[in-house]
Amino acid sequence: MLDNFQNEILFAARLLLGGAFVFAGLRNIQNTNLLIPMMAARGVPQAGPALWLGIVLQVAAGLLVIGGLWTALAAACLILFLIVATPMFHNFWDHQGPDRASRINGFVGNVALAGGFLALIAHYA
């Protein structure tokens, strides 16, 4: 039965996965004044340009995933983004209490996103 809906299911997966990154990238534009100093404090050189590069990557690759264009490449780029960004922004090992729990949730969520992108790569590669 699900075979009849494979294209629709794949579109929903692409929409949800890619849409999460388009949304996050657009949200990050509103938070540049907070994110640039945070990245600089974590030792990122040229934190401002690095943040803008990340935002462009999130939005562009997210849109490519949604549109089904160069899906495997866009998914791989977002996995690389997650590898860099996850320990920077979800460093639960440096925190205690509720803040630690929140960062663990973010870390695990990003691991799950990477798993979803791996599934897309397996299908589209």
Buried (B, 14 or more C-beta within 10 A) or exposed (E): EEEEEEEEEBBEBBBEBBBBBBEBBEEBEEEBEEBBEBBBEEEBEEBBEBBBEBBEBBBBBBBBBBBBEBBBBBBBBBBBBBEEBBBBBBBBEEBEEEEBEEBBEBBEBBEEBBEBBEBBBEBBE
